[in-house]
Amino acid sequence: MDLNVKTSMDFIELIKKINSDITYGYPLEKILHNVIEIIYHNIKSKSVAVLLTDPSTEYLKVRSSIGLSQMFMNHFQRLNGTGIIAKMLRGGESIMANNVLPGTGEYDDLKLEIDFTSALSTRIYSHAKIYGYLICHRTSDEPFSREELSFVEMMAQFISIALYQCKLTTENIELTEIDKDTGILKFNAFSARLYREFERAKKKNENISIILIDIDRFKDFHRSFGDQVAHQLVENLITVTKSYISGLDLIAKYGVDQVTVALFDKDDKDACEISEKIKSDMYNLDFNRSHNPVSIGVLCCRPEEYCDINRIYDKLGICILRAHYKDGNTIINWNE
């Protein structure tokens, strides 16, 4: 598609294309690149860039550009709290600066990598959230016009919509991945992440050990104490389990009264030691009955093995059955 707008029909087709990219959920990087390419072709800029705030550092960084070097993009960062850019981000008007003199404060605030004569800049924001700004530089003597500024402001709004949609998509994924009752991963999300971790572990020649923890005689407990207390017992199991795993390990809900954990770079001996601590803490937990025993299955996945999650949990299920056969409060290691 021709990116140059020559007629009103060209403009309509261009808007339809951008809207289609956003509606169909194209990757954010692709949308950003398409929008700045449209700007680049229509207002004769030397460079066009999207700068967004990095949530982890609060610095503005170049997220996408045309006319800037990759090295500059990788190393550039700017505080967003001072100067003309900060004023614009806090709610001021867009910037149209023509024939700007080098060495002035305005010039220094607007400059990125290249020297320029004129600049256009407008903020990127949506639903009261400021994401960053869009900036265009020109090196010719031709000044930017009000029409060109309006065009850039409209393109910035499309970027804002794309960013807001990306934010909503991320939040929805997080909501669907997390079990709302316990705050830990649902098993489907756990499985998806585990498959990726298996590939990584094979490349690094690391073990991944999986444990499955089942609360013994949970149905009897539930009948005796009711929903709320039974749910609290599961919460207690999650709390105890979390205290013995690292931040990189995965924990998920598995069934009504079961919790599963993936322990990275740990063999079955390590997993059994952790399981023993969990079992001991739960047994000695003073919560609505004299003891709260659990049965635990352990399986170590070696890096040379093909790991099928369905088969893994079939084996762990057998471990739990064997532990129940021993009257519970038992750890069964499949590899033994």
Rosetta blueprint (number, residue, H / E / L):
1 M L
2 D L
3 L L
4 N L
5 V L
6 K L
7 T L
8 S H
9 M H
10 D H
11 F H
12 I H
13 E H
14 L H
15 I H
16 K H
17 K H
18 I H
19 N H
20 S H
21 D H
22 I H
23 T H
24 Y L
25 G L
26 Y L
27 P L
28 L H
29 E H
30 K H
31 I H
32 L H
33 H H
34 N H
35 V H
36 I H
37 E H
38 I H
39 I H
40 Y H
41 H H
42 N H
43 I L
44 K L
45 S L
46 K L
47 S E
48 V E
49 A E
50 V E
51 L E
52 L E
53 T E
54 D L
55 P L
56 S L
57 T L
58 E L
59 Y E
60 L E
61 K E
62 V E
63 R E
64 S E
65 S E
66 I E
67 G L
68 L L
69 S L
70 Q H
71 M H
72 F H
73 M H
74 N H
75 H H
76 F L
77 Q L
78 R E
79 L E
80 N L
81 G L
82 T L
83 G H
84 I H
85 I H
86 A H
87 K H
88 M H
89 L H
90 R L
91 G L
92 G L
93 E L
94 S L
95 I E
96 M E
97 A E
98 N L
99 N L
100 V L
101 L L
102 P L
103 G L
104 T L
105 G H
106 E H
107 Y H
108 D H
109 D H
110 L H
111 K L
112 L L
113 E L
114 I L
115 D L
116 F L
117 T L
118 S E
119 A E
120 L E
121 S E
122 T E
123 R E
124 I E
125 Y E
126 S E
127 H L
128 A L
129 K E
130 I E
131 Y E
132 G E
133 Y E
134 L E
135 I E
136 C E
137 H E
138 R E
139 T L
140 S L
141 D L
142 E L
143 P L
144 F L
145 S L
146 R H
147 E H
148 E H
149 L H
150 S H
151 F H
152 V H
153 E H
154 M H
155 M H
156 A H
157 Q H
158 F H
159 I H
160 S H
161 I H
162 A H
163 L H
164 Y H
165 Q H
166 C H
167 K H
168 L H
169 T H
170 T H
171 E H
172 N H
173 I H
174 E H
175 L H
176 T H
177 E H
178 I E
179 D L
180 K L
181 D L
182 T L
183 G L
184 I L
185 L E
186 K L
187 F H
188 N H
189 A H
190 F H
191 S H
192 A H
193 R H
194 L H
195 Y H
196 R H
197 E H
198 F H
199 E H
200 R H
201 A H
202 K H
203 K H
204 K H
205 N L
206 E L
207 N L
208 I E
209 S E
210 I E
211 I E
212 L E
213 I E
214 D E
215 I E
216 D L
217 R L
218 F H
219 K H
220 D H
221 F H
222 H H
223 R H
224 S H
225 F H
226 G L
227 D H
228 Q H
229 V H
230 A H
231 H H
232 Q H
233 L H
234 V H
235 E H
236 N H
237 L H
238 I H
239 T H
240 V H
241 T H
242 K H
243 S L
244 Y L
245 I L
246 S L
247 G L
248 L L
249 D L
250 L E
251 I E
252 A E
253 K E
254 Y L
255 G L
256 V L
257 D L
258 Q E
259 V E
260 T E
261 V E
262 A E
263 L E
264 F E
265 D L
266 K L
267 D L
268 D H
269 K H
270 D H
271 A H
272 C H
273 E H
274 I H
275 S H
276 E H
277 K H
278 I H
279 K H
280 S H
281 D H
282 M H
283 Y H
284 N L
285 L L
286 D L
287 F L
288 N L
289 R L
290 S L
291 H L
292 N L
293 P L
294 V E
295 S E
296 I E
297 G E
298 V E
299 L E
300 C E
301 C E
302 R L
303 P L
304 E L
305 E L
306 Y L
307 C L
308 D L
309 I H
310 N H
311 R H
312 I H
313 Y H
314 D H
315 K H
316 L H
317 G H
318 I H
319 C H
320 I H
321 L H
322 R H
323 A H
324 H H
325 Y H
326 K L
327 D L
328 G L
329 N L
330 T L
331 I E
332 I E
333 N E
334 W L
335 N L
336 E L
